[in-house]
Amino acid sequence: MSSAPLSVDPSESPVPPADPDLRVRLLENFRWIDPGDWCDHLLTDRSGWWRDPVILDRLGPALAELSPVLPTVIVAPATSGFLLGPLVARAIGVGFVEAYRDLSGAELADDLITRTGGPGHDGRPVVLGVRARHLGPDDAVLVVDDWVETGAQLSALAEIVAAAGARYLGAAVIVDGAQPEVRERLRIRGLVREGELP
């Protein structure tokens, strides 16, 4: 990936991937689950993505191509982001920084930059934290995640990036379910739109 900006309109999503077979595989390996009477909505099953070695091989480069310019670091939230973030970072040749949710583990022993956003898709506020020593003014940050709807997590991460003095480049996601104003504000680019899922 070169450091020159890609010819991508930031308001467009999805960006036609260089690997159209990946889009087909993502759609074919996804399913909705009806959990029964205890739940009033369908649940997502993304396990087929992680099971398919071709998808795993191609996700990093495909998400990296959605970045408008070359980032210096990838930031991604728990839990799926901890899989996707390193795949993208490796494809570009940069490092990866974890964004922890709920801040209840060992990461609390470190100096964190935290922000609360929300509400998220479940209606609760989103609390995220990043180790302060891993982001700084020389960084250009691409945020990576598997799915975006409300943009609550991405908003909190954009605020964390700004608080670190770093530059927020935007977000690369597998599934873009954001409203147009959220997509534009957070510079979201996706491989597929939520409405395309079978």
Secondary structure, DSSP 8 states (H G I E B T S, - for coil): --SS--S--TT--S---S-HHHHHHHHHT-EEE---TT-SS-EEE-HHHHH-HHHHHHHHHHHHTT-SS--SEEEEETTTHHHHHHHHHHHHT-EEEEEEETT-SGGGGS-EEEEEE---TTSS-EEEEEEGGG--TT-EEEEEEEEESS-HHHHHHHHHHHHTT-EEEEEEEEEE---HHHHHHHTEEEEEEGGG--
